[in-house]
């Protein structure tokens, strides 16, 4: 546990450090975000109840394994915050979640349907090499079963990390890929080796392990909702910066 109570840190020193660490703008933006959320929540008559704060506090304590009151008190002291600070932070987070739901929950399914193709996923393997001739040679060798795709990736890929993973890129959305590569891999059959494709990174060979059709799972629902809320919040903060008044 660190005790800074006798360190005599001035507010100006904290501000100076934030500027030097290039965190000052980000911190100011977060303060403005809080103002925007508070104003919008009041306009829409949204609030957080003491019971909701208590429930989230209990969840947080379980997450941090603070089963006993003494452990919670010690953790708060180590964080240099009071129980009131903790509850205020919980309220802010819950209020932001309520506002996001209130503003955008009705639009999530529509956004998902309109952009469904972009939420398709694949489990993808790839090899990137620097020379076109090597890429073509590897393609023919793999086709003729002279070497497996995964062995070729382990030996020839230009990226050390991908070599260690035998070419595994993991699960990717369509929008993680450039349009030409996305078109090629999403039209391929699982297990099919795709002919070399040139990019500014080199020459690519791909194999799709499987396709994962888009589905509005709870995780994707939260992702879309949060993206919509983040975009709105950013626009509101920018409006504040230019006009000094949050938009209606």
C-alpha positions as CSV (number, residue, x, y, z in Angstrom):
1,X,0.0,0.0,0.0
2,X,1.3,3.4,-0.9
3,X,0.6,6.5,1.3
4,X,0.8,9.8,-0.6
5,X,-0.8,11.8,2.2
6,X,2.5,13.4,3.2
7,X,3.8,13.9,-0.3
8,X,2.3,17.4,-0.8
9,X,1.4,16.9,-4.4
10,X,-0.1,20.0,-5.8
11,X,-3.0,20.1,-8.3
12,X,-0.8,22.0,-10.8
13,X,1.7,19.2,-10.7
14,X,-0.9,16.7,-11.6
15,X,-2.0,18.8,-14.5
16,X,1.6,19.4,-15.6
17,X,2.2,15.6,-15.6
18,X,-0.9,14.9,-17.6
19,X,0.3,17.3,-20.2
20,X,3.8,15.9,-20.3
21,X,2.4,12.4,-20.6
22,X,0.0,13.5,-23.4
23,X,-3.0,12.5,-21.3
24,X,-4.4,16.0,-20.6
25,X,-6.6,16.2,-23.7
26,X,-8.0,12.8,-23.0
27,X,-8.7,13.6,-19.4
28,X,-10.5,16.9,-20.4
29,X,-12.6,15.0,-22.9
30,X,-13.7,12.5,-20.3
31,X,-14.7,15.4,-18.0
32,X,-16.8,16.9,-20.9
33,X,-18.3,13.4,-21.6
34,X,-19.4,13.3,-18.0
35,X,-21.1,16.7,-18.4
36,X,-22.8,15.6,-21.6
37,X,-24.1,12.4,-20.0
38,X,-25.4,14.2,-16.9
39,X,-27.2,16.8,-19.0
40,X,-28.8,14.3,-21.4
41,X,-29.8,11.9,-18.6
42,X,-31.5,14.8,-16.8
43,X,-33.3,15.8,-20.0
44,X,-34.6,12.2,-20.4
45,X,-35.4,11.9,-16.7
46,X,-32.9,9.0,-16.2
47,X,-31.3,8.3,-12.8
48,X,-29.6,5.5,-10.9
49,X,-31.1,4.2,-7.7
50,X,-29.2,3.4,-4.5
51,X,-30.2,-0.3,-5.0
52,X,-28.6,-0.4,-8.4
53,X,-25.4,1.2,-7.1
54,X,-25.3,-1.3,-4.2
55,X,-25.8,-4.3,-6.6
56,X,-23.0,-3.1,-8.9
57,X,-20.8,-2.4,-5.9
58,X,-21.4,-5.9,-4.6
59,X,-20.5,-7.3,-8.1
60,X,-17.3,-5.3,-8.1
61,X,-16.3,-6.5,-4.7
62,X,-16.9,-10.1,-5.8
63,X,-14.8,-9.5,-8.9
64,X,-11.9,-8.1,-6.9
65,X,-12.4,-10.8,-4.2
66,X,-13.1,-8.2,-1.5
67,X,-15.3,-10.5,0.6
68,X,-14.8,-8.8,3.9
69,X,-15.4,-5.2,4.9
70,X,-11.8,-4.9,6.1
71,X,-10.5,-5.9,2.7
72,X,-12.7,-3.4,1.0
73,X,-11.6,-0.6,3.3
74,X,-7.9,-1.5,2.7
75,X,-8.5,-1.6,-1.1
76,X,-10.2,1.8,-1.0
77,X,-7.3,3.2,1.0
78,X,-4.8,1.8,-1.5
79,X,-6.7,3.4,-4.3
80,X,-6.8,6.7,-2.3
81,X,-10.5,7.0,-2.7
82,X,-13.5,7.0,-0.3
83,X,-16.6,4.8,-0.5
84,X,-18.4,7.9,-1.8
85,X,-15.9,8.2,-4.6
86,X,-16.4,4.6,-5.5
87,X,-20.2,4.9,-5.5
88,X,-20.0,8.1,-7.6
89,X,-17.9,6.3,-10.2
90,X,-20.4,3.4,-10.2
91,X,-23.3,5.8,-10.6
92,X,-21.5,7.5,-13.6
93,X,-21.0,4.2,-15.4
94,X,-24.5,2.9,-14.8
95,X,-26.0,6.3,-15.9
96,X,-24.0,6.1,-19.1
97,X,-25.3,2.6,-19.7
98,X,-28.9,3.7,-19.1
99,X,-28.5,6.6,-21.4
100,X,-27.0,4.4,-24.2
101,X,-29.9,2.0,-23.8
102,X,-32.5,4.8,-23.8
103,X,-31.0,6.5,-26.9
104,X,-30.0,3.6,-29.1
105,X,-31.4,0.3,-28.0
106,X,-34.3,0.6,-30.4
107,X,-31.9,1.0,-33.4
108,X,-29.4,-1.8,-32.7
109,X,-31.3,-4.5,-34.6
110,X,-31.8,-2.2,-37.6
111,X,-28.1,-1.3,-37.7
112,X,-27.2,-5.0,-37.5
113,X,-29.5,-5.9,-40.3
114,X,-28.3,-3.0,-42.5
115,X,-24.7,-4.0,-41.9
116,X,-25.1,-7.8,-41.5
117,X,-22.5,-8.7,-44.1
118,X,-19.9,-6.7,-42.2
119,X,-20.5,-8.9,-39.1
120,X,-19.8,-12.2,-40.9
121,X,-16.7,-13.8,-39.5
122,X,-14.2,-16.4,-40.6
123,X,-11.4,-18.4,-39.0
124,X,-8.5,-17.5,-41.2
125,X,-5.0,-18.7,-41.9
126,X,-2.6,-16.8,-44.1
127,X,1.0,-16.7,-45.3
128,X,2.7,-13.5,-46.4
129,X,5.9,-13.6,-48.3
130,X,7.9,-10.8,-50.0
131,X,8.4,-12.3,-53.5
132,X,5.7,-13.1,-56.1
133,X,7.7,-16.1,-57.3
134,X,7.9,-17.7,-53.9
135,X,4.2,-17.1,-53.3
136,X,3.3,-18.8,-56.6
137,X,5.7,-21.7,-55.9
138,X,4.3,-22.3,-52.4
139,X,0.7,-22.2,-53.9
140,X,1.6,-25.0,-56.4
141,X,3.5,-27.0,-53.7
142,X,0.5,-26.9,-51.4
143,X,-1.8,-27.8,-54.2
144,X,0.4,-30.8,-55.1
145,X,0.6,-31.8,-51.3
146,X,4.4,-31.4,-51.4
147,X,4.1,-29.3,-48.3
148,X,1.2,-28.4,-46.0
149,X,-0.1,-24.9,-45.8
150,X,0.7,-24.8,-42.1
151,X,4.3,-26.0,-42.6
152,X,4.8,-23.5,-45.3
153,X,3.5,-20.7,-43.0
154,X,5.8,-22.0,-40.2
155,X,8.9,-21.8,-42.5
156,X,8.3,-19.0,-45.0
157,X,6.0,-16.3,-43.5
158,X,7.7,-12.9,-43.1
159,X,6.1,-12.4,-39.6
160,X,7.8,-14.3,-36.8
161,X,4.6,-14.4,-34.6
162,X,2.5,-15.8,-37.5
163,X,5.3,-18.4,-38.2
164,X,5.0,-19.6,-34.6
165,X,1.2,-19.9,-35.1
166,X,1.6,-21.7,-38.5
167,X,-0.3,-18.9,-40.2
168,X,-3.2,-18.6,-37.8
169,X,-4.9,-15.2,-37.9
170,X,-7.8,-16.3,-35.7
171,X,-11.4,-15.1,-36.1
172,X,-11.9,-12.0,-38.2
173,X,-14.8,-9.8,-39.3
174,X,-15.2,-8.9,-42.9
175,X,-14.3,-5.3,-42.1
176,X,-11.0,-6.4,-40.7
177,X,-9.8,-7.2,-44.2
178,X,-9.3,-5.0,-47.3
179,X,-12.2,-5.2,-49.8
180,X,-10.2,-7.3,-52.4
181,X,-9.0,-9.8,-49.8
182,X,-12.5,-9.9,-48.1
183,X,-14.1,-10.7,-51.5
184,X,-11.6,-13.5,-52.1
185,X,-11.7,-15.2,-48.8
186,X,-15.5,-14.9,-48.2
187,X,-16.1,-16.5,-51.6
188,X,-13.7,-19.4,-51.0
189,X,-14.6,-22.9,-49.7
190,X,-13.3,-24.0,-46.3
191,X,-9.9,-25.7,-46.8
192,X,-9.4,-24.2,-50.2
193,X,-6.0,-22.5,-50.8
194,X,-6.6,-19.1,-52.4
195,X,-4.2,-18.0,-55.1
196,X,-1.6,-15.3,-54.2
197,X,-3.0,-11.8,-53.7
198,X,-0.7,-8.8,-53.7
199,X,-0.9,-6.0,-51.1
200,X,1.5,-3.4,-49.8
201,X,2.5,-6.0,-47.2
202,X,3.6,-8.6,-49.7
203,X,2.0,-11.6,-51.4
204,X,-0.7,-13.4,-49.5
205,X,-1.9,-17.0,-49.5
206,X,-5.1,-17.8,-47.5
207,X,-7.0,-20.8,-46.2
208,X,-10.4,-20.4,-44.6
209,X,-11.0,-22.9,-41.8
210,X,-14.7,-22.0,-41.3
211,X,-17.3,-19.3,-41.8
212,X,-19.3,-17.9,-38.9
213,X,-22.5,-16.3,-40.2
214,X,-23.5,-13.0,-38.5
215,X,-25.8,-13.4,-35.5
216,X,-27.1,-10.7,-33.1
217,X,-25.6,-12.3,-30.0
218,X,-25.7,-10.4,-26.7
219,X,-22.0,-9.6,-27.1
220,X,-22.6,-8.2,-30.6
221,X,-25.7,-6.3,-29.4
222,X,-23.5,-4.6,-26.7
223,X,-20.8,-3.9,-29.2
224,X,-23.1,-2.1,-31.7
225,X,-24.9,-0.2,-28.9
226,X,-21.6,1.0,-27.4
227,X,-20.3,2.0,-30.8
228,X,-23.4,4.1,-31.5
229,X,-23.2,5.7,-28.0
230,X,-19.5,6.4,-28.4
231,X,-20.0,8.1,-31.7
232,X,-22.9,10.2,-30.3
233,X,-20.9,11.2,-27.3
234,X,-17.9,12.2,-29.4
235,X,-20.1,14.4,-31.5
236,X,-21.7,16.0,-28.5
237,X,-18.3,16.7,-26.9
238,X,-17.1,18.3,-30.2
239,X,-20.2,20.5,-30.2
240,X,-19.4,21.6,-26.7
241,X,-15.8,22.5,-27.6
242,X,-17.0,24.6,-30.5
243,X,-20.0,26.2,-29.0
244,X,-19.9,25.8,-25.3
245,X,-23.4,24.5,-25.3
246,X,-24.4,20.8,-25.6
247,X,-26.8,20.1,-28.5
248,X,-30.4,19.3,-27.8
